[in-house]
């Protein structure tokens, strides 16, 4: 496990942004109490303001791109305010001694809420009713013919981290059976009982999961291994008439094969908060398909997200002063 030793006053840079929209006085006070005595805490808005003071920063609560990192000569530790850390995976950062921690394991609930919301929008024809408005009454018989319930269906989960486990819990509540694959398979005794998963299969059983699942939930990070994973061949392996849910990274899907699978009816529908190449152009076919329910990469929002992550950062500041392993450490070689 990674450690950072903070025994002297430290320059801490906090970056407000999309997932940490406002840093209030209470947050600053909590961070100040947890940091070494005499530490400096700066709060900036976004990358542009951060660039003006990045050279002094030893610890960052925020994000770092290649350009910022080039000037961050004193940097020792970054605590990310983004759940997906693929933006950090440039060579200079990966090869450096800078420790990366973040929201790993903290963001599953609200992503799963959106995933199930979009899935229900499809299976219960809610998206059709909203799109048609008052005209939906004229389509009522056809809408009823297309509605299905989730009770008794199988959800297959790709990636059994925080998001995957949260999706599984919600699936159990809807009376679904759950199966999962992950890079790190697990025996039954290690799996939380409320997820309904009997065992976590290794990735080489992904084809088995795809052929079995009525709903496939993509819950894995974007890595070189998952980039473009759902191509024509993978989508063809999915059970005919199944649904695809993705609330993590759009680049895991390949655009044209996904559209083709939806247009042909091989997939009954796609529930997407993310898409390859986002933001999609207004005339993209995914916007025109009746069997797609899509939100504009908003699943990561929650009133609880920033406080949770700041609380972890505060705990990590205390752990760093004791030389103990940090929470939410990202393996930079693996990318998650």
C-alpha positions as CSV (number, residue, x, y, z in Angstrom):
1,X,0.0,0.0,0.0
2,X,1.2,3.5,-0.8
3,X,2.2,5.9,1.9
4,X,3.1,9.6,2.0
5,X,5.1,11.0,4.9
6,X,3.9,14.5,6.0
7,X,5.9,15.6,9.0
8,X,6.5,19.2,8.0
9,X,4.2,22.2,7.0
10,X,2.8,21.3,3.6
11,X,1.5,23.4,0.7
12,X,-1.9,22.0,-0.1
13,X,-3.7,23.1,-3.3
14,X,-7.5,22.5,-3.6
15,X,-9.1,22.8,-7.0
16,X,-12.8,23.5,-7.4
17,X,-14.4,22.0,-10.5
18,X,-17.2,19.9,-11.8
19,X,-17.1,17.2,-9.0
20,X,-16.0,19.6,-6.3
21,X,-18.0,22.7,-7.2
22,X,-17.6,24.7,-4.1
23,X,-15.1,24.5,-1.2
24,X,-16.7,26.1,1.9
25,X,-15.1,27.4,5.1
26,X,-16.0,24.2,7.0
27,X,-14.1,22.0,4.4
28,X,-11.1,24.2,4.6
29,X,-11.1,24.2,8.4
30,X,-11.4,20.4,8.5
31,X,-8.5,20.1,6.0
32,X,-6.5,22.6,8.0
33,X,-7.0,20.6,11.3
34,X,-5.9,17.4,9.7
35,X,-2.9,18.8,7.9
36,X,0.5,19.3,9.6
37,X,0.7,22.5,11.7
38,X,1.7,25.5,9.7
39,X,0.5,24.1,6.4
40,X,-0.7,26.5,3.6
41,X,-4.0,25.8,2.0
42,X,-4.9,27.5,-1.3
43,X,-8.3,27.2,-3.0
44,X,-8.4,27.8,-6.8
45,X,-11.1,27.5,-9.5
46,X,-10.1,25.1,-12.2
47,X,-6.9,24.4,-14.1
48,X,-6.2,27.9,-15.3
49,X,-6.0,29.3,-11.7
50,X,-4.1,26.2,-10.6
51,X,-1.4,26.9,-13.2
52,X,-0.5,30.1,-11.5
53,X,0.5,28.4,-8.2
54,X,1.1,24.8,-9.2
55,X,4.9,25.1,-8.6
56,X,4.4,25.5,-4.9
57,X,2.0,22.6,-4.4
58,X,3.1,19.5,-2.6
59,X,-0.4,18.0,-2.2
60,X,-3.3,18.5,-4.5
61,X,-7.0,17.8,-4.0
62,X,-8.2,18.0,-7.6
63,X,-6.9,16.9,-11.0
64,X,-3.6,17.2,-12.8
65,X,-3.0,17.1,-16.5
66,X,0.3,16.8,-18.4
67,X,0.8,20.5,-18.7
68,X,0.2,21.2,-15.0
69,X,2.3,18.3,-14.0
70,X,5.3,19.6,-15.9
71,X,5.4,22.6,-13.6
72,X,4.5,20.8,-10.3
73,X,8.1,20.4,-9.2
74,X,7.3,19.8,-5.5
75,X,4.3,17.6,-6.0
76,X,4.2,14.4,-3.9
77,X,0.6,13.3,-3.7
78,X,-2.6,13.9,-5.6
79,X,-6.0,13.1,-4.2
80,X,-8.3,13.0,-7.3
81,X,-11.7,14.6,-7.4
82,X,-12.6,12.4,-10.5
83,X,-13.7,8.8,-10.1
84,X,-12.3,7.9,-13.5
85,X,-8.6,8.4,-13.4
86,X,-7.7,7.8,-17.0
87,X,-6.9,11.5,-17.4
88,X,-3.9,10.9,-15.1
89,X,-2.5,8.1,-17.1
90,X,0.1,10.0,-19.1
91,X,3.7,8.6,-19.0
92,X,5.4,11.3,-16.9
93,X,2.8,10.9,-14.1
94,X,2.8,7.1,-14.2
95,X,6.5,6.9,-14.0
96,X,6.8,9.5,-11.2
97,X,6.9,8.8,-7.5
98,X,3.8,11.0,-7.0
99,X,1.1,9.0,-5.1
100,X,-2.4,9.0,-6.5
101,X,-5.5,8.4,-4.3
102,X,-9.1,9.3,-4.9
103,X,-12.8,8.3,-4.8
104,X,-12.2,4.6,-5.5
105,X,-15.1,2.7,-4.0
106,X,-17.0,5.8,-2.9
107,X,-19.0,6.6,-6.1
108,X,-21.0,3.5,-6.8
109,X,-24.4,4.5,-5.4
110,X,-25.3,7.5,-7.5
111,X,-24.0,5.9,-10.7
112,X,-26.1,2.9,-10.0
113,X,-29.1,5.1,-9.3
114,X,-28.8,6.6,-12.8
115,X,-28.1,3.2,-14.3
116,X,-31.3,1.8,-12.9
117,X,-33.3,4.9,-13.7
118,X,-32.3,4.6,-17.4
119,X,-32.9,0.9,-17.4
120,X,-36.4,1.4,-16.0
121,X,-37.0,4.2,-18.5
122,X,-36.6,1.6,-21.2
123,X,-38.2,-1.4,-19.7
124,X,-41.2,0.5,-18.4
125,X,-41.5,2.8,-21.5
126,X,-41.1,5.9,-19.3
127,X,-38.7,7.5,-21.9
128,X,-41.4,7.0,-24.6
129,X,-44.1,8.7,-22.4
130,X,-41.8,11.6,-21.7
131,X,-40.8,12.0,-25.3
132,X,-44.4,11.9,-26.6
133,X,-46.0,14.0,-23.8
134,X,-49.8,14.2,-24.2
135,X,-49.5,12.2,-27.5
136,X,-48.5,9.2,-25.5
137,X,-52.1,8.3,-25.0
138,X,-52.4,7.5,-28.7
139,X,-49.4,5.1,-28.3
140,X,-50.6,3.6,-25.1
141,X,-51.5,0.1,-26.4
142,X,-48.2,-0.3,-28.2
143,X,-46.3,1.0,-25.1
144,X,-47.9,-1.6,-22.9
145,X,-47.0,-4.3,-25.4
146,X,-43.3,-3.4,-25.1
147,X,-43.1,-3.1,-21.3
148,X,-41.3,-5.8,-19.3
149,X,-40.6,-6.2,-15.6
150,X,-37.2,-7.0,-14.2
151,X,-38.4,-9.7,-11.8
152,X,-36.6,-13.0,-12.6
153,X,-34.2,-11.5,-15.1
154,X,-30.4,-11.9,-14.9
155,X,-28.1,-8.9,-14.6
156,X,-24.5,-9.5,-15.6
157,X,-22.0,-7.1,-14.1
158,X,-18.7,-6.3,-15.7
159,X,-16.4,-4.9,-13.0
160,X,-17.3,-5.7,-9.4
161,X,-16.0,-2.6,-7.7
162,X,-18.1,0.1,-6.0
163,X,-20.4,0.7,-9.0
164,X,-20.8,-3.0,-9.8
165,X,-21.7,-3.9,-6.3
166,X,-24.2,-1.0,-6.1
167,X,-25.8,-2.1,-9.3
168,X,-26.0,-5.7,-7.9
169,X,-27.7,-4.5,-4.7
170,X,-30.4,-2.7,-6.7
171,X,-30.8,-5.7,-9.0
172,X,-31.5,-7.9,-6.0
173,X,-34.1,-5.4,-4.8
174,X,-35.9,-5.8,-8.1
175,X,-35.9,-9.6,-7.8
176,X,-33.2,-10.1,-10.4
177,X,-30.5,-12.8,-10.4
178,X,-26.9,-11.4,-10.5
179,X,-23.7,-12.7,-12.0
180,X,-20.4,-10.8,-12.3
181,X,-16.9,-10.9,-13.9
182,X,-13.9,-9.0,-12.8
183,X,-10.1,-9.0,-13.3
184,X,-9.9,-10.2,-9.7
185,X,-12.3,-13.2,-9.2
186,X,-13.7,-13.8,-5.8
187,X,-15.0,-16.9,-3.9
188,X,-18.4,-16.8,-2.3
189,X,-17.1,-16.1,1.2
190,X,-15.5,-12.8,0.1
191,X,-18.6,-11.4,-1.6
192,X,-21.1,-9.1,0.2
193,X,-24.3,-11.1,0.7
194,X,-26.6,-8.2,-0.3
195,X,-25.3,-8.3,-3.9
196,X,-26.8,-11.7,-4.7
197,X,-23.6,-12.8,-6.5
198,X,-22.6,-16.3,-5.7
199,X,-19.1,-15.9,-7.2
200,X,-17.2,-13.4,-9.2
201,X,-15.9,-15.1,-12.4
202,X,-12.6,-14.2,-14.0
203,X,-12.6,-12.1,-17.2
204,X,-12.1,-15.1,-19.4
205,X,-15.7,-16.0,-18.6
206,X,-17.0,-12.7,-20.0
207,X,-18.5,-14.6,-23.0
208,X,-20.5,-16.8,-20.6
209,X,-21.8,-13.8,-18.8
210,X,-22.8,-12.0,-22.0
211,X,-24.6,-15.1,-23.4
212,X,-26.6,-15.5,-20.1
213,X,-27.5,-12.0,-18.9
214,X,-30.7,-10.2,-19.8
215,X,-29.1,-7.0,-18.7
216,X,-25.4,-6.3,-19.0
217,X,-24.1,-3.5,-16.7
218,X,-20.7,-2.0,-17.7
219,X,-19.2,-0.9,-14.4
220,X,-15.4,-1.0,-15.1
221,X,-12.8,1.7,-15.5
222,X,-11.3,2.8,-18.8
223,X,-8.0,1.1,-19.3
224,X,-6.1,-0.1,-22.3
225,X,-7.7,-3.5,-21.8
226,X,-11.3,-2.1,-21.7
227,X,-11.0,0.6,-24.3
228,X,-13.2,-0.5,-27.2
229,X,-14.0,-3.8,-25.4
230,X,-17.6,-3.8,-26.7
231,X,-16.9,-4.1,-30.3
232,X,-18.9,-6.0,-33.0
233,X,-17.7,-9.4,-31.8
234,X,-18.4,-8.7,-28.1
235,X,-21.9,-7.2,-28.8
236,X,-22.7,-10.2,-31.0
237,X,-22.0,-12.5,-28.0
238,X,-24.7,-10.8,-25.9
239,X,-27.9,-12.6,-25.5
240,X,-30.4,-11.6,-28.2
241,X,-33.0,-9.1,-26.8
242,X,-30.8,-8.1,-23.9
243,X,-30.2,-4.6,-22.6
244,X,-26.9,-2.8,-22.1
245,X,-26.3,-0.3,-19.3
246,X,-23.1,1.9,-19.2
247,X,-22.6,4.6,-16.5
248,X,-18.8,4.5,-16.3
249,X,-16.8,5.3,-19.5
250,X,-18.2,5.7,-23.0
251,X,-15.0,4.6,-24.7
252,X,-15.6,1.0,-23.5
253,X,-18.2,0.9,-26.3
254,X,-17.5,1.1,-30.0
255,X,-19.9,3.5,-31.7
256,X,-21.0,1.9,-35.1
257,X,-21.4,-1.7,-33.8
258,X,-23.5,-0.5,-30.9
259,X,-25.8,1.4,-33.2
260,X,-26.0,-1.5,-35.5
261,X,-26.9,-3.9,-32.7
262,X,-29.7,-1.6,-31.5
263,X,-31.1,-1.0,-35.0
264,X,-31.2,-4.7,-35.8
265,X,-32.9,-5.5,-32.6
266,X,-30.1,-7.8,-31.4
267,X,-30.1,-5.5,-28.4
268,X,-33.5,-4.6,-26.9
269,X,-32.1,-1.3,-25.7
270,X,-29.2,0.7,-24.3
271,X,-29.3,2.7,-21.1
272,X,-26.4,5.1,-21.4
273,X,-25.0,8.0,-19.3
274,X,-21.8,7.9,-21.3
275,X,-21.1,7.3,-25.0
276,X,-18.0,6.9,-27.2
277,X,-16.8,10.3,-28.5
278,X,-19.0,12.5,-26.2
279,X,-20.4,15.0,-26.5
280,X,-22.2,13.3,-29.5
281,X,-23.2,15.5,-32.4
282,X,-26.9,16.4,-32.4
283,X,-27.6,14.3,-35.5
284,X,-26.1,11.1,-34.0
285,X,-28.2,8.1,-34.5
286,X,-28.3,7.2,-30.8
287,X,-30.5,10.2,-30.3
288,X,-32.9,9.0,-32.9
289,X,-33.4,5.4,-31.7
290,X,-36.5,4.6,-29.7
291,X,-34.7,1.9,-27.7
292,X,-32.0,4.2,-26.3
293,X,-32.4,6.2,-23.0
294,X,-29.5,8.5,-22.6
295,X,-28.3,11.2,-20.2
296,X,-25.4,13.6,-20.8
297,X,-22.7,12.1,-18.5
298,X,-24.5,13.3,-15.4
299,X,-24.6,10.1,-13.3
300,X,-21.6,11.3,-11.3
301,X,-23.5,14.0,-9.6
302,X,-24.6,13.7,-6.0
303,X,-25.1,16.0,-3.0
304,X,-23.0,13.5,-1.0
305,X,-20.1,13.0,-3.4
306,X,-17.9,16.0,-2.6
307,X,-18.3,15.7,1.2
308,X,-17.5,12.0,1.0
309,X,-14.4,12.6,-0.9
310,X,-13.2,15.5,1.2
311,X,-13.7,13.4,4.3
312,X,-11.5,10.7,2.8
313,X,-8.9,13.3,2.0
314,X,-9.0,14.5,5.6
315,X,-8.6,11.0,6.8
316,X,-5.7,10.5,4.5
317,X,-4.0,13.6,5.7
318,X,-4.0,12.2,9.2
319,X,-2.8,8.8,8.0
320,X,0.1,10.5,6.1
321,X,1.3,12.1,9.2
322,X,1.4,8.7,10.9
323,X,3.1,7.1,7.9
324,X,0.2,4.7,7.5
325,X,-1.3,3.3,4.2
326,X,-3.7,5.7,2.5
327,X,-7.3,5.0,1.5
328,X,-8.4,4.9,-2.1
329,X,-4.9,4.3,-3.6
330,X,-4.8,4.0,-7.4
331,X,-2.3,1.6,-9.0
332,X,-0.9,3.8,-11.7
333,X,0.4,0.9,-13.6
334,X,-3.0,-0.7,-13.8
335,X,-4.9,2.6,-14.2
336,X,-7.4,2.1,-11.3
